[in-house]
């Protein structure tokens, strides 16, 4: 498994932007598809975005489509989530996950797989 560490979360005003990062350990980062998920208090964890091993295919939840962009830099073993036009409903703890090479859907990422500890994003109105 790969070890994942998220960063970049903070308090931001509605309409603002943030970029989250997820750094992976190990030399096999480009063997994994990567995903971002989020969980708000009292709610289930939900899929946000996924990217395949090369960065050539991406997938987004409808709620973030057009506002969020997932990308990766395999040379830096890092996946990013650029979040624009943030809304209070985007407030959640954001997690990155590693999955099978080509999988970019929510079900590609197993709860028992590699997950980070999360980074908190709070959007004030």
Secondary structure, DSSP 4 states (H G I P E B T S, - for coil): ---EEEE---EEETT--EEEEEEE-SS-GGGSEEEEEEE-TTS--EEEEEE-TTSS-EEE-TTTTTTEEEEEETTTTEEEEEE-S--GGG-EEEEEEEE-TT--SGGGS-TTSEE---EEEEEE-
